[in-house]
């Protein structure tokens, strides 16, 4: 299916475009003129050449005036110029739609290829499960747990927060903690971030690997593309059996990790948000966490609140109050960010704190 979609014929030649342009010109302008037969039947080749010359002017200047048509055999040059300009506007709209269809075809093919990979993965898992079902016996150990705290607030004077978050246990036993920050604020940002979070939940719960899930979400955002249809992905997938954590960061703020000794490191990202470009750079990093480690995830409203210090402000706060509960720490960090703007949050703000136990 992916091959059929990606190789389908969608090439529009320059001859096709000129033919479509002339058809639009005739139907909207020339056929209404009493001189139509003289121009387009008796002198078709001359009119074709003059129309082609006018198209070149339109592509350079964006507009044709009657003075540009002095050599034309058309007797109503003002009307002809008006028709050429109208036909060019229609041509540009059609061209935009052709590009959009082409982009959607590429994204659809990408999605189908990812689904194909997952189906092969499921097939392999079933085969392996049958082979080892009677050989392995699950041994229960002492799994890790996460103490979690969440604090969030919408931008001052905004109707709704553009940040969305989720914390769920996946079917494979791992824990997904994620934040998405929709570009801007208000309804559009909230809708975009919610789409990202819900799709990430569904894809990871279905068994998709992290990078494939992000590619599909990016394709989904591009296919239905509207202005500012972008959102970040800031997620961690925590394995409670061994403490291994996969970080997914697409256009997101750093994640801060503070150990029991007070040392803080950051998991950072330099990629663009999903929905901006087709060939997205996916950054995933893996870390082995230990009991007592403290993780903090924030949106840019929190990071930029203390504009002078940014990351250092969060690091200093972590070192000062790392022994408090996860929820209490999340509340403190949010309040500190709000206080930086005299009690009025200048952006949507979300803080998630997780302590490994």
Secondary structure, 3 states (H helix, E strand, C coil): CHHHHHHCCCCCCHHHHHHHHHHHHHHHCHHHCCCHHHHHCCCHHHHHHHHHHHHHHHHHHCCCCHHHHCCCCCCCHHHHHHHHHHHHHHHHHHHHHHHHHHHHHHHHHHHHHHHHHHHHHHHHHHHHHHHHCCCCCCCCCCCCCEEEEEEEECCCCCCCCCEEEEEEECCCCCEEEEEEEECCCCHHHHHHHHHHHHHHHHHHHHCCCHHHHHHHHHHHHHHCCCCCCCECEEEEEECCCCCEEEEEEECCCCEEEECCCCCEEEECCCCCCECCCCCCCCCEEEEECCCCCEEEEECHHHHCCCCCCCHHHHHHHHHHHCCCCHHHHHHHHHHHHHHCCCCCCCCCEEEEEEEEC
